[in-house]
Amino acid sequence: MSKSLLHTTIERSKLMSKIKGRNTKAELALRKELWKLGFRYRANVRKLKGTPDIMFMKQKVVVFVDGEFWHGYNWEHKKLLIKSNREFWIRKIERNMERDMETNIHYLNSGYTVLRFWEFEIKKDLIGCVLKIIEALADKKLVAWRGGIK
């Protein structure tokens, strides 16, 4: 194995290890805004299917914050752009997408409302995403929300 290839592999490994699976900037921004408005929730519930990023137990609402690459945003276009280790990445991302659908079906069949946001949606329109969560909670008729968004 050439030294440059090994170096590239080590660099890539180092970069990949820095990618967060939870507590991403988008997820933290969403949680912080909800907390500031007085909403209480559970975060990253590992015992539950799909590890919801935010969960409102009483109202049966789960929220997932999905990274664009890992969860296949605009996948038909993006998968054409993958150059190295194509087979691995295509299989991995498509399995992630399947798992997301399985998770959605699981929660929907259990009477939950499932909300999924792309990270870029939260970064672009945090308040809009928060309002969608508030609407879902209000639809469950178990939440009394007072106040406004600052």
C-alpha positions in Angstrom: 0.0 0.0 0.0 1.4 3.4 -0.9 2.1 5.9 1.7 -0.1 8.5 0.0 -3.0 6.1 -0.1 -2.5 5.3 3.6 -2.3 8.9 4.4 -5.6 9.6 2.6 -7.3 6.7 4.4 -6.1 8.0 7.8 -7.2 11.5 6.9 -10.6 10.3 5.7 -11.0 8.2 8.9 -10.2 11.3 11.0 -12.7 13.4 9.1 -15.5 10.8 9.4 -14.9 10.4 13.1 -15.8 14.1 13.6 -19.2 13.7 12.1 -21.8 13.8 14.8 -24.7 11.4 15.1 -26.5 13.4 17.7 -26.4 16.9 19.2 -25.7 18.5 15.8 -25.9 22.3 15.5 -29.3 22.1 13.9 -30.6 19.7 16.5 -29.3 21.8 19.3 -30.8 25.0 17.8 -34.2 23.4 17.5 -34.1 22.0 21.0 -32.9 25.3 22.5 -35.8 27.2 20.8 -38.4 24.7 22.0 -37.0 24.8 25.6 -36.9 28.6 25.5 -40.6 28.5 24.6 -41.4 26.3 27.6 -41.7 22.9 25.9 -40.3 19.9 27.7 -39.2 16.8 25.8 -36.8 13.9 25.9 -33.7 14.0 23.6 -32.0 11.2 21.8 -34.1 8.4 23.3 -31.8 5.4 22.6 -34.1 2.8 23.8 -36.7 3.7 21.1 -36.7 2.7 17.5 -34.7 5.1 15.4 -33.5 7.0 18.4 -35.7 10.1 18.0 -33.8 13.4 18.3 -36.8 14.9 20.2 -39.7 13.1 21.7 -42.9 14.4 23.4 -44.1 11.3 25.3 -47.5 12.5 26.4 -48.4 13.9 23.1 -46.9 11.0 21.1 -44.8 13.2 18.8 -41.4 12.3 17.6 -39.0 14.6 15.8 -36.0 13.5 13.7 -33.3 15.9 12.4 -31.8 14.3 9.3 -28.5 15.1 7.7 -28.7 15.6 3.9 -26.0 13.2 3.0 -26.7 10.4 5.5 -30.4 10.3 4.9 -30.4 10.9 1.1 -31.7 14.4 0.4 -32.1 14.8 -3.4 -30.7 11.3 -3.6 -31.3 10.5 -7.3 -29.1 13.4 -8.2 -26.6 13.1 -5.4 -25.8 9.4 -5.9 -24.6 10.2 -9.4 -21.9 12.4 -7.8 -20.4 9.8 -5.6 -17.0 8.9 -7.0 -15.1 6.8 -4.5 -16.4 3.5 -3.0 -19.7 4.0 -4.8 -21.2 0.6 -4.1 -20.6 1.0 -0.4 -22.0 4.5 -0.1 -25.0 3.9 -2.3 -25.9 0.7 -0.3 -25.4 2.5 3.0 -27.4 5.6 2.2 -30.2 3.6 0.6 -30.4 1.4 3.7 -30.6 4.5 5.9 -33.5 5.7 3.8 -35.2 2.3 4.1 -34.7 2.4 7.9 -36.2 5.9 8.1 -39.3 4.6 6.3 -39.5 1.6 8.6 -39.2 3.9 11.6 -41.9 6.2 10.3 -44.3 3.3 9.8 -43.5 1.9 13.3 -44.4 5.2 15.0 -47.4 5.9 12.8 -48.8 2.5 13.5 -48.3 3.2 17.2 -50.3 6.4 17.0 -47.4 8.9 17.0 -47.0 11.9 14.8 -43.6 11.8 13.0 -41.9 15.0 12.0 -38.7 14.9 10.0 -36.6 18.0 9.2 -33.5 18.2 7.0 -30.7 20.1 8.8 -30.7 22.8 6.1 -34.4 23.4 6.8 -33.7 24.2 10.4 -30.7 26.4 9.6 -32.8 28.3 7.0 -36.1 28.5 8.9 -35.8 27.6 12.5 -39.0 29.4 13.5 -40.9 27.7 10.8 -39.7 24.3 12.0 -40.6 25.1 15.6 -44.1 26.2 14.5 -44.6 22.9 12.7 -43.8 21.1 16.0 -46.1 23.4 17.9 -48.9 22.6 15.4 -48.4 18.9 15.8 -48.5 19.2 19.5 -51.6 21.3 19.4 -53.3 18.8 17.1 -52.9 16.2 19.9 -55.0 18.5 22.1 -52.8 17.8 25.0 -50.7 20.9 25.0 -51.6 24.4 26.2 -49.1 26.8 24.7 -48.8 30.4 26.0 -46.6 33.1 24.8 -45.2 34.0 21.4 -42.1 33.5 19.5 -39.5 36.1 20.1 
